[in-house]
Amino acid sequence: MPTTAPQQLPPAPAMPAPRGPKLDHWNVDLGITSEQWNVFQRRWNSFVVGSGIDPDASSAQFLQCAGDALGDALLRSDPDIISKPTSA
């Protein structure tokens, strides 16, 4: 009676780690009041923590929150701004 070697199955595909729901980020632009800026900062800190973003690598995310005028001004003032850390 012939014997056959057991068939090896390919490994199961890796499942991505479960993540929380996508969090919307808020927008900020030039010309806001100090009260609006304070509210934005609180929301930004919550966004960074809730999204699990490393504060040392969050500048690119912050730039996405900036309106056109503010984003352009930030990039004009420092073209390498996205490589710098923000504080959460």
C-alpha atoms as one frame of an Amber mdcrd trajectory, in Angstrom:
protein
   0.000   0.000   0.000   1.572   3.298  -1.082   1.957   6.077   1.472   1.823
   9.738   0.662   3.474  12.526   2.546   1.072  14.909   4.299   0.317  17.953
   2.213   1.551  21.234   3.604  -0.870  24.096   3.330   0.325  27.644   2.747
   0.273  29.835   5.858  -2.909  31.772   6.508  -2.720  35.433   5.498  -1.894
  37.779   8.347  -4.889  39.674   9.637  -4.391  43.393  10.212  -4.476  44.501
  13.816  -7.891  45.825  14.814  -8.004  49.595  14.911 -10.467  52.021  16.319
 -12.773  54.061  14.133 -11.275  56.713  11.903 -11.226  60.050  13.686 -11.949
  63.217  11.777  -9.471  66.014  12.227 -10.420  69.622  12.674  -9.340  72.513
  10.495  -7.645  75.690  11.566  -6.623  78.699   9.491  -5.276  82.204   9.759
  -7.459  84.828  11.395  -8.982  82.739  14.195  -9.485  84.106  17.684  -7.429
  82.970  20.658 -10.507  81.141  21.963 -10.854  79.249  18.671  -7.140  78.397
  18.795  -7.469  77.055  22.358 -10.409  74.856  21.312  -8.438  73.616  18.306
  -5.451  72.732  20.507  -7.645  70.663  22.840  -9.217  68.875  19.881  -5.818
  68.367  18.248  -4.406  66.767  21.411  -7.428  64.455  21.593  -7.009  63.578
  17.914  -3.327  62.688  18.342  -3.997  60.504  21.387  -7.150  58.901  19.948
  -5.509  58.143  16.623  -2.416  56.662  18.219  -0.206  59.086  16.314   3.339
  59.414  17.596   3.623  63.087  18.643   7.183  63.102  17.250   5.789  62.245
  13.797   2.545  64.206  13.807   3.576  67.302  11.863   2.316  65.908   8.553
  -1.079  65.256  10.167  -1.091  68.744  11.647  -0.413  70.253   8.221  -3.521
  68.425   6.942  -5.538  70.287   9.588  -4.257  73.639   8.391  -6.390  75.628
   5.993  -4.861  76.719   2.699  -3.603  80.096   3.928  -2.090  78.703   7.140
  -0.623  75.645   5.406   1.000  77.834   2.749   2.375  80.202   5.407   3.791
  77.289   7.433   5.507  75.791   4.393   6.895  79.184   3.338   8.290  79.812
   6.813   9.867  76.338   7.073   9.861  73.973   4.078  10.971  71.104   6.366
   8.180  71.641   8.876   6.688  68.171   8.416   9.912  66.552   9.613   9.689
  68.338  12.969   7.777  67.069  16.011   4.675  68.682  17.418   3.643  68.395
  21.031   0.497  66.592  22.041
